[in-house]
Amino acid sequence: MGRLLDLLEKERRKLNQLGEASLKQAIPLWENPEVQEQSRKMDELVARVSEMRAKHSRVVR
């Protein structure tokens, strides 16, 4: 799970960088395909982490 959390943090930093660059160029975030793609990656990773935590909590109980 640690590797997945590390990946999540790396991808979060990338999303922040893309978002900041987009805003500096006055490009709305919803119109920037790179930001949208990175956001989808983050959504998928967050879902995976949530699933793993849910499975873990079921096993522990």
Jmol script that loads the backbone (N, CA, C; Angstrom):
load data "model"
ATOM      1  N   MET A   1       0.822  -1.187   0.000  1.00  0.00           N
ATOM      2  CA  MET A   1       0.000   0.000   0.000  1.00  0.00           C
ATOM      3  C   MET A   1       0.864   1.248   0.000  1.00  0.00           C
ATOM      4  N   GLY A   2       2.048   1.157   0.596  1.00  0.00           N
ATOM      5  CA  GLY A   2       2.947   2.306   0.632  1.00  0.00           C
ATOM      6  C   GLY A   2       3.351   2.764  -0.755  1.00  0.00           C
ATOM      7  N   ARG A   3       3.581   1.804  -1.639  1.00  0.00           N
ATOM      8  CA  ARG A   3       3.960   2.152  -3.015  1.00  0.00           C
ATOM      9  C   ARG A   3       2.831   2.902  -3.714  1.00  0.00           C
ATOM     10  N   LEU A   4       1.610   2.473  -3.474  1.00  0.00           N
ATOM     11  CA  LEU A   4       0.454   3.120  -4.078  1.00  0.00           C
ATOM     12  C   LEU A   4       0.287   4.542  -3.534  1.00  0.00           C
ATOM     13  N   LEU A   5       0.517   4.723  -2.246  1.00  0.00           N
ATOM     14  CA  LEU A   5       0.425   6.062  -1.659  1.00  0.00           C
ATOM     15  C   LEU A   5       1.522   6.973  -2.193  1.00  0.00           C
ATOM     16  N   ASP A   6       2.712   6.417  -2.393  1.00  0.00           N
ATOM     17  CA  ASP A   6       3.804   7.203  -2.988  1.00  0.00           C
ATOM     18  C   ASP A   6       3.435   7.641  -4.404  1.00  0.00           C
ATOM     19  N   LEU A   7       2.857   6.733  -5.169  1.00  0.00           N
ATOM     20  CA  LEU A   7       2.434   7.047  -6.530  1.00  0.00           C
ATOM     21  C   LEU A   7       1.336   8.117  -6.507  1.00  0.00           C
ATOM     22  N   LEU A   8       0.416   7.986  -5.584  1.00  0.00           N
ATOM     23  CA  LEU A   8      -0.660   8.973  -5.444  1.00  0.00           C
ATOM     24  C   LEU A   8      -0.080  10.360  -5.172  1.00  0.00           C
ATOM     25  N   GLU A   9       0.889  10.437  -4.287  1.00  0.00           N
ATOM     26  CA  GLU A   9       1.512  11.722  -3.970  1.00  0.00           C
ATOM     27  C   GLU A   9       2.256  12.297  -5.178  1.00  0.00           C
ATOM     28  N   LYS A  10       2.963  11.445  -5.900  1.00  0.00           N
ATOM     29  CA  LYS A  10       3.687  11.893  -7.097  1.00  0.00           C
ATOM     30  C   LYS A  10       2.719  12.456  -8.135  1.00  0.00           C
ATOM     31  N   GLU A  11       1.622  11.745  -8.364  1.00  0.00           N
ATOM     32  CA  GLU A  11       0.640  12.181  -9.349  1.00  0.00           C
ATOM     33  C   GLU A  11      -0.093  13.441  -8.887  1.00  0.00           C
ATOM     34  N   ARG A  12      -0.280  13.589  -7.572  1.00  0.00           N
ATOM     35  CA  ARG A  12      -0.914  14.797  -7.035  1.00  0.00           C
ATOM     36  C   ARG A  12      -0.037  16.019  -7.290  1.00  0.00           C
ATOM     37  N   ARG A  13       1.273  15.850  -7.070  1.00  0.00           N
ATOM     38  CA  ARG A  13       2.202  16.958  -7.341  1.00  0.00           C
ATOM     39  C   ARG A  13       2.182  17.334  -8.822  1.00  0.00           C
ATOM     40  N   LYS A  14       2.134  16.328  -9.679  1.00  0.00           N
ATOM     41  CA  LYS A  14       2.081  16.591 -11.116  1.00  0.00           C
ATOM     42  C   LYS A  14       0.808  17.347 -11.485  1.00  0.00           C
ATOM     43  N   LEU A  15      -0.312  16.940 -10.915  1.00  0.00           N
ATOM     44  CA  LEU A  15      -1.579  17.633 -11.171  1.00  0.00           C
ATOM     45  C   LEU A  15      -1.496  19.087 -10.712  1.00  0.00           C
ATOM     46  N   ASN A  16      -0.925  19.321  -9.550  1.00  0.00           N
ATOM     47  CA  ASN A  16      -0.776  20.693  -9.049  1.00  0.00           C
ATOM     48  C   ASN A  16       0.088  21.528  -9.985  1.00  0.00           C
ATOM     49  N   GLN A  17       1.178  20.954 -10.460  1.00  0.00           N
ATOM     50  CA  GLN A  17       2.065  21.685 -11.376  1.00  0.00           C
ATOM     51  C   GLN A  17       1.346  22.022 -12.679  1.00  0.00           C
ATOM     52  N   LEU A  18       0.627  21.054 -13.221  1.00  0.00           N
ATOM     53  CA  LEU A  18      -0.121  21.294 -14.456  1.00  0.00           C
ATOM     54  C   LEU A  18      -1.190  22.366 -14.239  1.00  0.00           C
ATOM     55  N   GLY A  19      -1.868  22.292 -13.112  1.00  0.00           N
ATOM     56  CA  GLY A  19      -2.900  23.279 -12.808  1.00  0.00           C
ATOM     57  C   GLY A  19      -2.345  24.674 -12.671  1.00  0.00           C
ATOM     58  N   GLU A  20      -1.230  24.804 -11.961  1.00  0.00           N
ATOM     59  CA  GLU A  20      -0.599  26.112 -11.802  1.00  0.00           C
ATOM     60  C   GLU A  20      -0.146  26.679 -13.142  1.00  0.00           C
ATOM     61  N   ALA A  21       0.462  25.834 -13.968  1.00  0.00           N
ATOM     62  CA  ALA A  21       0.918  26.293 -15.280  1.00  0.00           C
ATOM     63  C   ALA A  21      -0.268  26.728 -16.140  1.00  0.00           C
ATOM     64  N   SER A  22      -1.353  25.987 -16.061  1.00  0.00           N
ATOM     65  CA  SER A  22      -2.542  26.319 -16.832  1.00  0.00           C
ATOM     66  C   SER A  22      -3.102  27.675 -16.396  1.00  0.00           C
ATOM     67  N   LEU A  23      -3.172  27.884 -15.106  1.00  0.00           N
ATOM     68  CA  LEU A  23      -3.702  29.147 -14.597  1.00  0.00           C
ATOM     69  C   LEU A  23      -2.794  30.329 -14.946  1.00  0.00           C
ATOM     70  N   LYS A  24      -1.480  30.103 -14.910  1.00  0.00           N
ATOM     71  CA  LYS A  24      -0.544  31.171 -15.284  1.00  0.00           C
ATOM     72  C   LYS A  24      -0.717  31.576 -16.741  1.00  0.00           C
ATOM     73  N   GLN A  25      -1.128  30.618 -17.570  1.00  0.00           N
ATOM     74  CA  GLN A  25      -1.350  30.889 -18.994  1.00  0.00           C
ATOM     75  C   GLN A  25      -2.792  31.326 -19.263  1.00  0.00           C
ATOM     76  N   ALA A  26      -3.562  31.522 -18.185  1.00  0.00           N
ATOM     77  CA  ALA A  26      -4.969  31.938 -18.270  1.00  0.00           C
ATOM     78  C   ALA A  26      -5.828  30.935 -19.037  1.00  0.00           C
ATOM     79  N   ILE A  27      -5.469  29.657 -18.924  1.00  0.00           N
ATOM     80  CA  ILE A  27      -6.254  28.586 -19.538  1.00  0.00           C
ATOM     81  C   ILE A  27      -7.107  27.964 -18.430  1.00  0.00           C
ATOM     82  N   PRO A  28      -8.423  28.001 -18.563  1.00  0.00           N
ATOM     83  CA  PRO A  28      -9.266  27.370 -17.543  1.00  0.00           C
ATOM     84  C   PRO A  28      -8.921  25.885 -17.399  1.00  0.00           C
ATOM     85  N   LEU A  29      -8.938  25.404 -16.183  1.00  0.00           N
ATOM     86  CA  LEU A  29      -8.554  24.017 -15.920  1.00  0.00           C
ATOM     87  C   LEU A  29      -9.408  23.037 -16.707  1.00  0.00           C
ATOM     88  N   TRP A  30     -10.693  23.323 -16.859  1.00  0.00           N
ATOM     89  CA  TRP A  30     -11.584  22.399 -17.563  1.00  0.00           C
ATOM     90  C   TRP A  30     -11.356  22.406 -19.071  1.00  0.00           C
ATOM     91  N   GLU A  31     -10.582  23.375 -19.569  1.00  0.00           N
ATOM     92  CA  GLU A  31     -10.280  23.415 -21.002  1.00  0.00           C
ATOM     93  C   GLU A  31      -8.886  22.877 -21.327  1.00  0.00           C
ATOM     94  N   ASN A  32      -8.154  22.475 -20.311  1.00  0.00           N
ATOM     95  CA  ASN A  32      -6.798  21.978 -20.505  1.00  0.00           C
ATOM     96  C   ASN A  32      -6.832  20.445 -20.489  1.00  0.00           C
ATOM     97  N   PRO A  33      -6.610  19.819 -21.650  1.00  0.00           N
ATOM     98  CA  PRO A  33      -6.695  18.350 -21.708  1.00  0.00           C
ATOM     99  C   PRO A  33      -5.658  17.645 -20.833  1.00  0.00           C
ATOM    100  N   GLU A  34      -4.477  18.235 -20.657  1.00  0.00           N
ATOM    101  CA  GLU A  34      -3.462  17.610 -19.795  1.00  0.00           C
ATOM    102  C   GLU A  34      -3.929  17.579 -18.340  1.00  0.00           C
ATOM    103  N   VAL A  35      -4.519  18.677 -17.894  1.00  0.00           N
ATOM    104  CA  VAL A  35      -5.032  18.734 -16.522  1.00  0.00           C
ATOM    105  C   VAL A  35      -6.169  17.732 -16.356  1.00  0.00           C
ATOM    106  N   GLN A  36      -7.048  17.646 -17.329  1.00  0.00           N
ATOM    107  CA  GLN A  36      -8.173  16.724 -17.254  1.00  0.00           C
ATOM    108  C   GLN A  36      -7.700  15.273 -17.212  1.00  0.00           C
ATOM    109  N   GLU A  37      -6.721  14.932 -18.029  1.00  0.00           N
ATOM    110  CA  GLU A  37      -6.185  13.566 -18.042  1.00  0.00           C
ATOM    111  C   GLU A  37      -5.527  13.235 -16.706  1.00  0.00           C
ATOM    112  N   GLN A  38      -4.758  14.162 -16.180  1.00  0.00           N
ATOM    113  CA  GLN A  38      -4.093  13.936 -14.899  1.00  0.00           C
ATOM    114  C   GLN A  38      -5.129  13.818 -13.780  1.00  0.00           C
ATOM    115  N   SER A  39      -6.172  14.586 -13.869  1.00  0.00           N
ATOM    116  CA  SER A  39      -7.240  14.515 -12.879  1.00  0.00           C
ATOM    117  C   SER A  39      -7.912  13.144 -12.910  1.00  0.00           C
ATOM    118  N   ARG A  40      -8.108  12.595 -14.100  1.00  0.00           N
ATOM    119  CA  ARG A  40      -8.676  11.247 -14.216  1.00  0.00           C
ATOM    120  C   ARG A  40      -7.750  10.209 -13.590  1.00  0.00           C
ATOM    121  N   LYS A  41      -6.443  10.369 -13.798  1.00  0.00           N
ATOM    122  CA  LYS A  41      -5.487   9.445 -13.178  1.00  0.00           C
ATOM    123  C   LYS A  41      -5.604   9.502 -11.660  1.00  0.00           C
ATOM    124  N   MET A  42      -5.710  10.724 -11.139  1.00  0.00           N
ATOM    125  CA  MET A  42      -5.836  10.893  -9.695  1.00  0.00           C
ATOM    126  C   MET A  42      -7.126  10.242  -9.188  1.00  0.00           C
ATOM    127  N   ASP A  43      -8.218  10.432  -9.904  1.00  0.00           N
ATOM    128  CA  ASP A  43      -9.487   9.820  -9.504  1.00  0.00           C
ATOM    129  C   ASP A  43      -9.346   8.304  -9.409  1.00  0.00           C
ATOM    130  N   GLU A  44      -8.691   7.709 -10.394  1.00  0.00           N
ATOM    131  CA  GLU A  44      -8.503   6.255 -10.398  1.00  0.00           C
ATOM    132  C   GLU A  44      -7.640   5.801  -9.220  1.00  0.00           C
ATOM    133  N   LEU A  45      -6.569   6.536  -8.955  1.00  0.00           N
ATOM    134  CA  LEU A  45      -5.693   6.169  -7.839  1.00  0.00           C
ATOM    135  C   LEU A  45      -6.398   6.327  -6.500  1.00  0.00           C
ATOM    136  N   VAL A  46      -7.149   7.388  -6.334  1.00  0.00           N
ATOM    137  CA  VAL A  46      -7.886   7.598  -5.086  1.00  0.00           C
ATOM    138  C   VAL A  46      -8.898   6.474  -4.883  1.00  0.00           C
ATOM    139  N   ALA A  47      -9.548   6.064  -5.940  1.00  0.00           N
ATOM    140  CA  ALA A  47     -10.505   4.957  -5.854  1.00  0.00           C
ATOM    141  C   ALA A  47      -9.797   3.667  -5.447  1.00  0.00           C
ATOM    142  N   ARG A  48      -8.619   3.416  -6.018  1.00  0.00           N
ATOM    143  CA  ARG A  48      -7.871   2.202  -5.666  1.00  0.00           C
ATOM    144  C   ARG A  48      -7.457   2.214  -4.207  1.00  0.00           C
ATOM    145  N   VAL A  49      -6.992   3.367  -3.732  1.00  0.00           N
ATOM    146  CA  VAL A  49      -6.589   3.483  -2.325  1.00  0.00           C
ATOM    147  C   VAL A  49      -7.800   3.252  -1.428  1.00  0.00           C
ATOM    148  N   SER A  50      -8.925   3.840  -1.776  1.00  0.00           N
ATOM    149  CA  SER A  50     -10.150   3.672  -0.980  1.00  0.00           C
ATOM    150  C   SER A  50     -10.573   2.212  -0.930  1.00  0.00           C
ATOM    151  N   GLU A  51     -10.506   1.533  -2.070  1.00  0.00           N
ATOM    152  CA  GLU A  51     -10.863   0.113  -2.111  1.00  0.00           C
ATOM    153  C   GLU A  51      -9.937  -0.712  -1.229  1.00  0.00           C
ATOM    154  N   MET A  52      -8.640  -0.429  -1.300  1.00  0.00           N
ATOM    155  CA  MET A  52      -7.679  -1.180  -0.490  1.00  0.00           C
ATOM    156  C   MET A  52      -7.925  -0.943   0.998  1.00  0.00           C
ATOM    157  N   ARG A  53      -8.206   0.306   1.364  1.00  0.00           N
ATOM    158  CA  ARG A  53      -8.471   0.609   2.776  1.00  0.00           C
ATOM    159  C   ARG A  53      -9.750  -0.074   3.244  1.00  0.00           C
ATOM    160  N   ALA A  54     -10.760  -0.106   2.390  1.00  0.00           N
ATOM    161  CA  ALA A  54     -12.017  -0.763   2.752  1.00  0.00           C
ATOM    162  C   ALA A  54     -11.793  -2.263   2.947  1.00  0.00           C
ATOM    163  N   LYS A  55     -11.045  -2.878   2.052  1.00  0.00           N
ATOM    164  CA  LYS A  55     -10.740  -4.310   2.180  1.00  0.00           C
ATOM    165  C   LYS A  55      -9.957  -4.572   3.456  1.00  0.00           C
ATOM    166  N   HIS A  56      -9.000  -3.705   3.733  1.00  0.00           N
ATOM    167  CA  HIS A  56      -8.171  -3.870   4.918  1.00  0.00           C
ATOM    168  C   HIS A  56      -9.007  -3.750   6.190  1.00  0.00           C
ATOM    169  N   SER A  57      -9.928  -2.798   6.227  1.00  0.00           N
ATOM    170  CA  SER A  57     -10.744  -2.620   7.422  1.00  0.00           C
ATOM    171  C   SER A  57     -11.680  -3.813   7.616  1.00  0.00           C
ATOM    172  N   ARG A  58     -12.150  -4.430   6.520  1.00  0.00           N
ATOM    173  CA  ARG A  58     -12.993  -5.616   6.621  1.00  0.00           C
ATOM    174  C   ARG A  58     -12.201  -6.796   7.165  1.00  0.00           C
ATOM    175  N   VAL A  59     -10.949  -6.918   6.749  1.00  0.00           N
ATOM    176  CA  VAL A  59     -10.102  -8.024   7.195  1.00  0.00           C
ATOM    177  C   VAL A  59      -9.761  -7.864   8.674  1.00  0.00           C
ATOM    178  N   VAL A  60      -9.503  -6.653   9.100  1.00  0.00           N
ATOM    179  CA  VAL A  60      -9.089  -6.401  10.477  1.00  0.00           C
ATOM    180  C   VAL A  60     -10.234  -6.661  11.455  1.00  0.00           C
ATOM    181  N   ARG A  61     -11.445  -6.345  11.058  1.00  0.00           N
ATOM    182  CA  ARG A  61     -12.585  -6.526  11.963  1.00  0.00           C
ATOM    183  C   ARG A  61     -12.776  -7.960  12.188  1.00  0.00           C
TER     184      ARG A  61
END
end "model"
wireframe off; spacefill off
backbone 0.3
color backbone group
